[in-house]
């Protein structure tokens, strides 16, 4: 193999690796806790009426912007959403300071969709993808929503987007693929 070809291949590989390692923690191709259903905590096992567990106080409290940061609010909202407490999830997500965070937008989409507000949910998925086109979990949930609406082709487009963005070996990809095969959706 000529040295020029080896050099070009090496540069291409280095560029791919640089892109891979410079991506945000929740970007394509990663299998993280953010792409799997969250474990149940005291928030959904002990608290009621949209209250969340405060680890410091060791009690259920009404969430607010002063007490919880956006990451804490996001985690509590995800747990509410997966527990079927969609309105509680939305209430908590609306407390986040950064309403343009793709994670916040994605779960506003998820909670609204699951609560029966499909078009509002879809608008949040679109906003999440405008903020970060590589946010594969938003693509997965959007694809599952498209399947619920009978748009299999649209869902397949999202599956290909996830794959092409390096997410083929992720929960987000597998979940949408299962939906396309007629199994449970999230």
C-alpha positions in Angstrom: 0.0 0.0 0.0 1.5 3.4 -1.0 2.4 5.6 1.9 0.0 8.4 0.7 -2.9 5.9 1.0 -1.8 4.9 4.5 -1.5 8.5 5.5 -4.9 9.4 4.2 -6.5 6.4 5.9 -4.7 7.3 9.1 -6.0 10.9 8.9 -9.5 9.7 8.2 -9.4 7.3 11.2 -8.0 10.1 13.4 -10.8 12.4 12.3 -13.5 9.8 13.0 -12.0 9.2 16.5 -11.8 13.0 17.2 -15.5 13.3 16.3 -16.4 10.3 18.4 -14.7 11.6 21.5 -15.8 15.2 21.1 -19.5 14.4 21.1 -21.7 15.2 24.1 -22.4 12.5 26.7 -25.8 11.8 25.3 -24.9 11.8 21.6 -25.2 9.0 19.0 -23.6 5.7 19.5 -23.5 5.6 23.3 -25.2 3.2 25.6 -25.8 5.3 28.7 -28.3 5.5 31.5 -30.0 8.2 29.5 -31.0 5.7 26.8 -32.4 3.1 29.1 -35.5 3.3 31.4 -34.4 4.7 34.8 -34.5 2.6 37.9 -37.3 3.4 40.4 -36.3 5.6 43.3 -38.0 7.1 46.3 -39.5 9.7 43.9 -42.0 7.2 42.4 -42.1 4.7 45.2 -42.6 6.9 48.2 -43.6 10.4 47.0 -47.0 11.5 45.8 -48.6 14.5 44.0 -45.5 15.3 41.9 -43.1 15.6 44.8 -39.6 14.4 44.4 -37.2 12.8 46.8 -34.6 15.1 48.3 -31.6 13.1 49.2 -30.2 15.7 51.6 -33.5 16.1 53.6 -34.4 12.4 53.1 -38.0 13.3 52.4 -40.4 14.1 49.6 -40.5 17.8 48.6 -42.1 19.9 46.0 -39.5 20.6 43.4 -38.4 24.1 42.6 -35.6 25.8 40.6 -33.8 26.9 43.8 -33.5 23.5 45.3 -32.8 21.3 42.2 -30.5 21.8 39.3 -31.6 20.9 35.7 -29.9 17.5 35.9 -31.8 16.6 39.1 -35.1 17.8 37.6 -34.4 15.9 34.3 -33.7 12.7 36.3 -36.9 13.0 38.3 -39.0 13.8 35.3 -37.6 10.8 33.4 -38.6 8.6 36.3 -42.1 10.1 36.4 -42.5 9.6 32.7 -41.5 6.0 32.8 -43.7 5.4 35.8 -46.7 6.7 33.7 -46.9 9.9 35.7 -46.8 12.1 32.6 -48.3 15.3 34.1 -45.9 15.1 37.0 -43.0 14.7 34.5 -44.2 17.8 32.6 -44.5 19.9 35.7 -41.0 19.0 36.7 -39.5 19.5 33.2 -41.1 23.0 33.1 -39.0 23.9 36.1 -35.7 23.4 34.2 -33.8 26.6 33.7 -32.6 25.6 30.2 -35.8 24.9 28.3 -33.7 24.4 25.1 -31.8 21.4 26.5 -32.5 18.6 24.0 -33.0 16.2 27.0 -35.7 18.4 28.5 -37.4 18.9 25.1 -37.3 15.2 24.4 -39.0 14.2 27.6 -41.5 17.0 27.2 -42.2 15.3 23.9 -42.3 11.8 25.5 -44.6 12.8 28.4 -47.0 14.7 26.2 -47.2 11.9 23.6 -47.8 9.3 26.2 -50.5 11.6 27.8 -52.4 11.6 24.5 -51.1 15.0 23.2 -49.4 13.5 20.1 -49.0 16.7 18.1 -47.6 18.6 21.0 -45.2 15.7 21.7 -44.0 15.7 18.1 -43.3 19.4 18.2 -41.1 18.9 21.2 -39.2 16.0 19.5 -38.6 18.3 16.5 -37.3 21.1 18.8 -35.0 18.5 20.5 -33.6 17.5 17.1 -33.2 21.1 16.1 -31.1 21.6 19.2 -29.1 18.4 18.6 -29.6 16.4 15.4 -27.5 13.6 16.9 -29.7 13.1 19.9 -30.7 9.6 19.0 -33.1 9.0 21.8 -35.3 11.8 20.5 -35.1 10.1 17.1 -36.2 6.8 18.6 -39.1 8.3 20.4 -40.2 10.3 17.4 -40.0 7.1 15.3 -42.2 5.3 17.8 -44.7 8.1 17.7 -44.7 7.9 13.9 -45.5 4.2 14.2 -48.4 5.0 16.6 -49.7 7.4 13.9 -49.3 4.6 11.2 -46.3 6.3 9.5 -44.0 3.3 9.2 -41.9 4.9 6.5 -41.3 8.0 8.7 -40.3 5.6 11.5 -37.8 3.8 9.2 -36.3 7.1 8.2 -35.6 7.8 11.9 -34.1 4.3 12.3 -31.7 4.9 9.5 -30.8 8.3 10.9 -30.0 6.6 14.2 -27.9 4.0 12.5 -26.1 6.5 10.3 -25.2 8.6 13.3 -23.5 5.7 15.0 -26.3 4.5 17.1 -26.9 1.0 15.7 -25.8 -0.8 18.9 -27.8 1.3 21.3 -31.0 0.9 23.2 -32.6 3.7 21.2 -32.0 1.8 18.0 -33.2 -1.5 19.3 -36.3 0.1 20.9 -37.4 1.7 17.6 -36.6 -1.5 15.7 -38.8 -3.5 18.1 -41.6 -1.0 17.5 -41.2 -1.5 13.8 -41.5 -5.2 14.4 -44.8 -4.7 16.3 -43.5 -5.0 19.8 -43.7 -2.7 22.9 -43.0 1.0 22.4 -41.8 3.6 24.9 
